[in-house]
Structures are given as structure tokens and as C-alpha cells.
Amino acid sequence: MAARQGPMEMRNTVMEKITTCLWFVSQAEEAAEFYVSVFDDAKVLNVARYGEGGPGPAGQAITVQFQIEGRTFTALNGGPALAFTEAVSFVIDCSSQEEVDRYWAALTDGGFEGQCGWLKDRYGVSWQVVPWVLGQLIGGPDSEGARRAMQAMLGMRKLDIATLEQAYYGS
């Protein structure tokens, strides 16, 4: 029989020192399941639920801990007092156009496209879906090419690597 872990032992195996807490009205569990479905290396770690006599409906999630690419998040059902803004966003560093397209399609489903690779998902969380090559193009050694790549990016919603490269290289 395996030794049972107490709360302190569980904390040391589940959470990093600093994690991100996302405040939802009442969709914390739904949102965590959605994010876990979008990313390959993702899983729900723990769900804490209201009991009888709690401030929320019995059985509803209070918090949901989930992990994406090794980073732990807590989704909190905190009520309507606060809302997400673009002041905080999550950047997805993509290695290919296929990856940009996949994340863009998944996260804008029910959400909103923004400019320059920014979007808001169906829960109002802001994301930047960015190909890794973007920094090399808009900050590249060819200042005229970098200017053209920046101008191309400013006209896009979802970022297109081929178009950005064509702008940089002037082709």
C-alpha cells in the first residue's frame, strides 16, 4: 500500500513557487478543460469543489489546477467582480505556420481575433500566437527588411510566416 500524501507533500509535487491564477465568473472547470484540450502537453491536476453551505453551489469547482507545457495555472471561480484585459496575455512561441494555424483556430473558436497575432479566447483571456522567427525578422540586421516585416505584421491578424519573410527579404 502506497503512503498517503498530506497537503504539504502534495504541494511540493504539484506546484511551482509562482503560478498564474485566472479569475473566471463561474467557468473555471470548463476553461481548464478547454485549455487542456488545446495544448498537447497539458493536464488537469486538481479540482477543489464547494461543499454544502459554501459560498457557491455544492459540487461547483472553486479552483481547478491545470498544467500546460510544465507551467501550472489555477482557474478560480470568483464571480463577476473582475474581468480579463489585454494588460496580461500569454505568448505561444510557435515553430511553424502549422502550429500558428492550429493554436489560432482553437483559441479563436468562440473568441475574437485581434491585430498582430493577438486574440481573445472564448473566456476573454488574451493570447499572442507568435512564430519564433518574428523577432528575427522585425529585429533583423537589415533595417529596411525589418521595417517591411513590421509593416506587414501591422496589417495582419493571424501572423503568416511566408508573408513576413517575403516582406523582410523584399520578394
C-alpha positions as CSV (number, residue, x, y, z in Angstrom):
1,M,0.0,0.0,0.0
2,A,1.4,3.4,-1.0
3,A,1.9,6.1,1.6
4,R,-0.8,8.7,1.5
5,Q,0.4,12.2,0.8
6,G,-0.8,15.1,3.0
7,P,-1.5,18.6,1.7
8,M,2.1,19.8,2.3
9,E,3.7,16.9,0.4
10,M,1.2,17.3,-2.4
11,R,2.1,21.0,-2.7
12,N,5.7,20.2,-3.3
13,T,4.9,17.7,-6.1
14,V,2.2,19.8,-7.9
15,M,3.0,23.5,-7.8
16,E,5.9,25.8,-8.6
17,K,6.8,28.6,-6.3
18,I,5.0,31.1,-8.6
19,T,1.9,30.2,-10.7
20,T,-0.7,32.1,-12.6
21,C,-4.3,32.4,-11.2
22,L,-7.0,33.1,-13.7
23,W,-10.3,34.6,-12.4
24,F,-13.4,33.3,-14.0
25,V,-17.1,34.2,-13.2
26,S,-18.1,30.5,-13.0
27,Q,-16.4,28.7,-15.9
28,A,-13.1,27.7,-14.2
29,E,-13.5,24.0,-14.8
30,E,-14.9,24.4,-18.3
31,A,-12.0,26.8,-19.2
32,A,-9.3,24.4,-17.7
33,E,-10.7,21.5,-19.7
34,F,-10.7,23.7,-22.9
35,Y,-7.1,24.8,-22.4
36,V,-6.0,21.2,-21.7
37,S,-7.7,20.1,-25.0
38,V,-5.8,22.9,-27.0
39,F,-2.3,22.0,-25.9
40,D,-0.6,18.6,-26.3
41,D,1.4,18.7,-23.1
42,A,-1.4,19.6,-20.7
43,K,-3.5,18.1,-17.9
44,V,-5.8,18.9,-15.1
45,L,-4.1,18.4,-11.8
46,N,-6.7,19.0,-9.1
47,V,-10.3,20.3,-8.7
48,A,-11.4,21.7,-5.4
49,R,-15.2,21.9,-5.1
50,Y,-17.6,23.7,-2.9
51,G,-19.3,21.6,-0.2
52,E,-22.7,22.1,1.4
53,G,-23.1,25.5,2.9
54,G,-20.2,27.1,0.9
55,P,-20.4,30.4,-0.8
56,G,-21.0,28.6,-4.2
57,P,-23.3,25.8,-5.3
58,A,-22.3,22.4,-3.8
59,G,-20.2,20.5,-6.2
60,Q,-19.1,23.5,-8.3
61,A,-15.4,24.0,-8.7
62,I,-13.8,26.6,-6.5
63,T,-10.4,26.2,-8.1
64,V,-9.0,24.0,-10.8
65,Q,-5.3,23.5,-11.1
66,F,-4.0,22.6,-14.5
67,Q,-0.7,22.4,-16.3
68,I,0.3,23.5,-19.8
69,E,3.8,22.7,-21.1
70,G,5.0,22.3,-17.5
71,R,3.5,25.6,-16.2
72,T,0.9,25.4,-13.5
73,F,-2.2,27.5,-13.6
74,T,-5.1,27.9,-11.2
75,A,-8.5,28.7,-12.5
76,L,-10.7,30.3,-9.9
77,N,-14.5,30.8,-9.9
78,G,-14.5,34.2,-8.3
79,G,-17.7,35.7,-9.6
80,P,-18.4,38.7,-11.9
81,A,-16.3,41.3,-9.9
82,L,-13.3,41.2,-12.2
83,A,-12.7,40.7,-15.9
84,F,-9.7,39.9,-18.1
85,T,-7.9,42.7,-20.0
86,E,-5.2,42.8,-22.6
87,A,-2.8,44.1,-20.0
88,V,-1.9,40.4,-19.3
89,S,-1.6,37.9,-22.2
90,F,0.0,34.6,-22.8
91,V,2.5,34.2,-25.6
92,I,2.7,31.0,-27.5
93,D,6.0,30.6,-29.2
94,C,5.3,28.7,-32.4
95,S,7.9,26.8,-34.5
96,S,5.9,26.6,-37.7
97,Q,2.9,28.1,-39.6
98,E,1.1,24.8,-38.9
99,E,1.4,25.5,-35.2
100,V,0.4,29.1,-35.6
101,D,-2.7,28.0,-37.6
102,R,-3.6,25.2,-35.1
103,Y,-3.4,27.5,-31.9
104,W,-5.1,30.4,-33.7
105,A,-8.1,28.2,-34.9
106,A,-8.5,26.6,-31.4
107,L,-8.2,29.8,-29.4
108,T,-10.3,32.0,-31.6
109,D,-13.2,29.4,-31.7
110,G,-15.8,31.4,-29.8
111,G,-13.3,34.2,-29.2
112,F,-12.1,37.3,-31.1
113,E,-9.3,37.9,-33.5
114,G,-7.0,40.9,-32.7
115,Q,-4.2,42.6,-34.6
116,C,-0.6,41.4,-34.9
117,G,-1.1,37.8,-33.7
118,W,-3.2,38.8,-30.6
119,L,-6.6,37.2,-29.8
120,K,-9.1,36.8,-27.0
121,D,-10.4,33.3,-26.4
122,R,-14.0,32.5,-25.6
123,Y,-13.3,33.3,-21.9
124,G,-11.8,36.7,-22.6
125,V,-8.2,35.6,-21.9
126,S,-5.7,37.3,-24.2
127,W,-3.1,35.3,-26.2
128,Q,-0.3,36.1,-28.6
129,V,0.3,33.4,-31.2
130,V,3.7,34.2,-32.5
131,P,6.1,32.4,-34.8
132,W,9.6,32.3,-33.3
133,V,11.0,33.8,-36.5
134,L,9.1,37.1,-35.9
135,G,11.7,38.5,-33.6
136,Q,14.5,37.8,-36.1
137,L,12.5,39.5,-38.9
138,I,11.4,42.6,-37.2
139,G,14.7,42.9,-35.4
140,G,16.9,41.6,-38.1
141,P,20.2,43.2,-39.3
142,D,18.6,44.5,-42.5
143,S,16.9,47.6,-41.1
144,E,14.8,48.2,-44.3
145,G,13.8,44.5,-44.3
146,A,12.9,44.8,-40.6
147,R,10.8,47.8,-41.4
148,R,9.0,46.0,-44.2
149,A,8.4,42.9,-41.9
150,M,7.0,45.2,-39.2
151,Q,4.6,46.9,-41.7
152,A,3.5,43.5,-42.9
153,M,2.8,42.4,-39.3
154,L,0.8,45.5,-38.5
155,G,-1.6,44.6,-41.3
156,M,-2.2,41.1,-40.1
157,R,-4.5,39.4,-37.6
158,K,-3.1,35.8,-37.6
159,L,0.6,36.0,-38.4
160,D,1.7,34.5,-41.7
161,I,5.4,33.4,-41.7
162,A,5.7,33.3,-45.5
163,T,4.3,36.8,-45.9
164,L,6.6,38.2,-43.1
165,E,9.6,36.5,-44.7
166,Q,8.7,37.9,-48.2
167,A,8.4,41.4,-46.7
168,Y,11.8,41.1,-44.9
169,Y,13.6,39.7,-47.9
170,G,11.8,42.1,-50.4
171,S,10.5,39.3,-52.6
